[in-house]
Each structure stands twice: as C-alpha cells, then as structure tokens.
Amino acid sequence: MAFIILISNAWGILLKEWKGVDRVTHRSIIAGIITIILSICVVGFAKTLEN
C-alpha cells in the first residue's frame, strides 16, 4: 500500500499535476513521501532484528 502511495505521488509530481499548488502544499507532499520512505526503512530494519 505504501508503494502505491509513493508511486502515485511521485508520478503526479513528474507529470506536473501539482504545478499550481502553493509551496506549503508542495512541502507537505514531499514531507509525506519522506515519512513513508522512512517508515518503510524502520520496518525493514526491525525485521532484521527479529533473529
């Protein structure tokens, strides 16, 4: 699910769907993408600690 959200937001940025929004909205989108990437990394790291 996180991958779908990442790809759809990245695709929207690449296709300039977010071109007309103000900076606060654009920063919120980027912050959300970074948060999802960090959460995936934390979960992946936690899985390595199970052993």
Rosetta blueprint (number, residue, H / E / L):
1 M L
2 A H
3 F H
4 I H
5 I H
6 L H
7 I H
8 S H
9 N H
10 A H
11 W H
12 G H
13 I H
14 L H
15 L L
16 K L
17 E L
18 W L
19 K L
20 G L
21 V L
22 D L
23 R H
24 V H
25 T H
26 H H
27 R H
28 S H
29 I H
30 I H
31 A H
32 G H
33 I H
34 I H
35 T H
36 I H
37 I H
38 L H
39 S H
40 I H
41 C H
42 V H
43 V H
44 G H
45 F H
46 A H
47 K H
48 T H
49 L L
50 E L
51 N L
